[in-house]
C-alpha cells in the first residue's frame, strides 16, 4: 500500500514538473584557492589550502589529490599532505572577483540568483530567444566570459530545465566543464536514475536509507 502511494505521488509530481525554462548553474572552480593562485601563479601546481591549522575552507585540485577537503582541520590536511601550502582567507579579494563574475551573469539574466560568492543560478530562456543560441552554447559563452573578465578564473556549468537539476549537472564535469540535460522528461529521468540519491541536494544519510527501502 505504501509503495502504491509513493508511485501515485511520483506520477503526480512528474505531471506537474515545469520543463519549459532553461537554467544554468554556474559554480566557480575552487574559487577561493583560484583567486590566490591568480595573484600568485607559482601556486598553480602546488598543493594549497585556504585557511589555517585549525580549519580550511577550501583546497585547490592539487591538494584534493591527497584527500584534502574543505571544512577539514588544517593539521589533518597537513598530515595527509606534508608539503601543503596555506593561504590566509581574504574575503575582500573574494568579493572583488565575485563582483566581476556577477557583472557577467547580469548580461544573461538581470535577475540571476547568487547562491553565494562562488555560484549563481541564471534563467536564460529569454536570452536564448533573443540570440537564437542553444543552451550548450550559452553555457560555454558564460564560462568564457567569466574567464576573460576575471583574468583567468574558471567555472563549471550545469544546464537543465530546473534549478536543482542544473546544480547537480554543474558538478558532473568539474573543473572547467559543463553538462547539459535537455527539456525532455525521458532524458531528465534517465539522468536522475543514473545518479546516487545523495547527489540530489537536501538528501542526507537518513533520507538515503529511507529511499533505499523503496528501491530508490
C-alpha positions as CSV (number, residue, x, y, z in Angstrom):
1,X,0.0,0.0,0.0
2,X,2.8,2.4,0.9
3,X,4.6,1.5,-2.4
4,X,1.4,2.2,-4.4
5,X,1.0,5.6,-2.6
6,X,4.6,6.5,-3.4
7,X,4.1,5.6,-7.1
8,X,1.0,7.8,-7.3
9,X,2.9,10.7,-5.7
10,X,5.7,10.3,-8.2
11,X,3.2,10.3,-11.1
12,X,1.5,13.4,-9.7
13,X,4.8,15.3,-9.2
14,X,6.0,14.3,-12.7
15,X,2.8,15.6,-14.2
16,X,3.4,19.0,-12.6
17,X,7.1,19.3,-13.4
18,X,7.8,22.5,-15.4
19,X,10.4,21.8,-18.1
20,X,9.9,25.0,-20.2
21,X,12.7,27.0,-18.7
22,X,16.5,26.8,-19.2
23,X,18.5,27.2,-16.0
24,X,22.3,27.4,-15.8
25,X,24.0,26.8,-12.5
26,X,27.5,28.4,-12.6
27,X,29.9,27.1,-10.0
28,X,33.4,28.6,-9.7
29,X,36.2,26.1,-9.6
30,X,37.8,26.0,-6.1
31,X,37.1,29.7,-6.1
32,X,39.0,31.0,-3.0
33,X,42.0,28.9,-3.9
34,X,41.8,30.0,-7.5
35,X,41.8,33.7,-6.5
36,X,45.0,33.3,-4.6
37,X,46.5,31.4,-7.5
38,X,45.5,34.1,-9.9
39,X,47.6,36.6,-7.9
40,X,50.3,34.1,-7.1
41,X,50.8,31.9,-10.2
42,X,53.5,29.9,-8.6
43,X,50.8,28.1,-6.6
44,X,49.2,26.7,-9.7
45,X,50.8,23.3,-9.4
46,X,51.4,23.2,-5.7
47,X,49.0,21.6,-3.2
48,X,47.4,24.6,-1.4
49,X,44.6,25.2,1.0
50,X,42.9,28.4,2.1
51,X,42.7,28.7,5.9
52,X,44.9,27.6,8.7
53,X,45.9,24.8,11.0
54,X,42.5,24.9,12.9
55,X,40.3,24.7,9.8
56,X,40.5,25.1,6.0
57,X,37.6,26.5,3.9
58,X,38.8,25.1,0.5
59,X,41.7,23.5,-1.3
60,X,42.9,23.5,-4.8
61,X,42.7,20.5,-7.0
62,X,46.4,19.5,-6.4
63,X,45.7,19.3,-2.7
64,X,42.5,17.3,-3.3
65,X,44.6,14.6,-4.9
66,X,45.9,13.9,-1.3
67,X,42.4,13.8,0.2
68,X,42.5,17.4,1.5
69,X,38.9,18.8,1.5
70,X,37.0,21.9,2.6
71,X,35.9,22.0,6.3
72,X,38.8,19.9,7.3
73,X,41.1,20.8,10.2
74,X,44.4,22.1,8.8
75,X,46.5,19.8,11.0
76,X,44.8,16.8,9.5
77,X,45.3,18.2,6.0
78,X,49.0,18.7,6.7
79,X,49.3,15.1,7.8
80,X,47.6,14.0,4.5
81,X,49.9,16.3,2.5
82,X,53.0,17.4,4.4
83,X,54.1,19.9,1.7
84,X,50.7,21.6,1.8
85,X,50.8,25.4,1.4
86,X,48.4,27.5,3.4
87,X,46.9,30.9,2.3
88,X,45.1,33.1,4.8
89,X,41.5,33.8,3.9
90,X,40.9,37.2,2.3
91,X,37.2,37.9,1.7
92,X,37.8,41.4,0.3
93,X,39.6,39.7,-2.6
94,X,36.9,37.1,-3.0
95,X,34.1,39.7,-3.1
96,X,36.1,41.7,-5.6
97,X,36.3,38.8,-8.0
98,X,32.8,37.7,-7.3
99,X,31.7,41.2,-8.4
100,X,33.4,40.6,-11.7
101,X,31.6,37.3,-12.2
102,X,28.2,38.9,-11.4
103,X,28.7,41.6,-14.0
104,X,29.0,38.7,-16.5
105,X,25.9,36.9,-15.1
106,X,23.8,40.1,-15.4
107,X,24.3,40.1,-19.1
108,X,22.4,36.8,-19.4
109,X,19.8,37.2,-16.6
110,X,19.3,40.5,-14.9
111,X,17.5,38.7,-12.1
112,X,20.1,36.0,-11.6
113,X,20.3,34.5,-8.1
114,X,23.8,34.5,-6.5
115,X,23.6,31.5,-4.1
116,X,27.0,32.5,-2.6
117,X,30.2,34.3,-3.7
118,X,31.2,31.4,-5.9
119,X,27.9,30.2,-7.5
120,X,24.9,31.6,-9.3
121,X,21.6,30.5,-11.0
122,X,20.8,32.1,-14.4
123,X,17.5,31.6,-16.2
124,X,18.5,32.1,-19.8
125,X,15.3,31.3,-21.8
126,X,14.8,35.0,-22.7
127,X,18.5,35.4,-23.7
128,X,18.2,32.3,-25.9
129,X,15.1,33.6,-27.5
130,X,16.8,36.9,-28.4
131,X,20.0,35.3,-29.7
132,X,18.9,32.0,-31.1
133,X,21.7,30.3,-29.2
134,X,21.4,26.8,-27.8
135,X,21.7,26.0,-24.1
136,X,25.1,24.4,-24.6
137,X,26.4,27.5,-26.5
138,X,25.1,29.9,-23.9
139,X,26.8,28.0,-21.1
140,X,30.1,27.9,-23.0
141,X,29.8,31.6,-23.7
142,X,29.2,32.4,-20.0
143,X,32.2,30.4,-18.9
144,X,34.4,32.0,-21.5
145,X,33.3,35.5,-20.4
146,X,34.0,34.7,-16.7
147,X,37.5,33.6,-17.6
148,X,38.1,36.7,-19.7
149,X,36.6,39.2,-17.3
150,X,38.4,37.8,-14.2
151,X,41.7,37.4,-15.9
152,X,41.7,33.6,-15.7
153,X,39.3,32.2,-13.2
154,X,37.4,29.1,-14.4
155,X,34.0,27.8,-13.7
156,X,31.8,24.8,-14.4
157,X,28.2,24.9,-15.5
158,X,25.2,22.7,-15.4
159,X,22.3,23.3,-17.8
160,X,18.8,21.9,-17.1
161,X,15.1,22.7,-17.1
162,X,15.1,23.1,-13.3
163,X,17.4,24.9,-10.8
164,X,18.0,21.8,-8.7
165,X,18.9,19.6,-11.7
166,X,21.2,22.4,-13.1
167,X,23.1,22.4,-9.8
168,X,23.5,18.6,-10.0
169,X,24.8,18.9,-13.5
170,X,27.3,21.6,-12.7
171,X,29.2,19.1,-10.5
172,X,29.5,16.4,-13.2
173,X,32.3,17.8,-15.4
174,X,34.4,19.8,-12.9
175,X,36.7,21.6,-13.2
176,X,36.2,23.9,-16.2
177,X,33.5,21.9,-17.9
178,X,29.8,21.7,-18.4
179,X,26.9,19.3,-18.5
180,X,23.6,19.8,-20.4
181,X,20.4,17.9,-19.9
182,X,17.6,18.8,-22.3
183,X,14.0,19.7,-21.6
184,X,12.9,16.1,-22.3
185,X,11.2,14.2,-19.5
186,X,12.8,10.9,-20.5
187,X,16.3,12.4,-20.6
188,X,15.8,14.0,-17.2
189,X,14.6,10.8,-15.6
190,X,17.4,8.8,-17.2
191,X,20.0,11.2,-15.7
192,X,18.4,11.1,-12.3
193,X,18.2,7.3,-12.4
194,X,21.9,7.1,-13.1
195,X,22.9,9.2,-10.0
196,X,23.3,8.2,-6.4
197,X,20.4,9.8,-4.5
198,X,22.9,11.7,-2.3
199,X,23.8,13.8,-5.4
200,X,20.4,15.4,-5.0
201,X,20.5,18.5,-2.8
202,X,18.8,18.1,0.5
203,X,19.1,14.3,0.7
204,X,21.3,13.1,3.6
205,X,22.1,9.7,5.1
206,X,18.8,9.3,6.8
207,X,16.8,10.1,3.7
208,X,19.1,7.9,1.7
209,X,18.3,4.9,3.9
210,X,14.6,5.6,3.7
211,X,14.7,5.8,-0.1
212,X,16.8,2.7,-0.3
213,X,14.0,0.8,1.4
214,X,11.8,1.6,-1.5
215,X,14.4,0.6,-4.0
216,X,15.4,4.2,-4.9
